[in-house]
Amino acid sequence: MPNYEVDQGREQVEVLKKEIDEEGKFYEGLMKGLQEEKARFEEQQRAKYIALNAMHVQTLEALHEKEKYNTDIVKDHISLKHMFEIEERAQQEENEVVRK
């Protein structure tokens, strides 16, 4: 093989090496960009999860408070109703005694 063909072959090899290096750098940059985008997305999702979880806890606490309030109201109502019935019964017994 003549020297000029060897030189041309070396030049082609160098050109191909440069193209491979450039392509490698391009894809490395692309992968780095995708990894950064993934990290941003995951951070956004994490922040969204934390906010929704806090809202969930707050809602459960509010529901618990309403349940407790409703239970207290029902207890008070039943207690007052019972006291009223006792007083009414005593009044009826008193009326019975007066009638006799």
Buried (B, 14 or more C-beta within 10 A) or exposed (E): EEEEEEEEEEEEEEEEEEEEEEEEEEEEEEEEEEEEEEEEEEEEEEEEEEEEEEEEEEEEEEEEEEEEEEEEEEEEEEEEEEEEEEEEEEEEEEEEEEEE
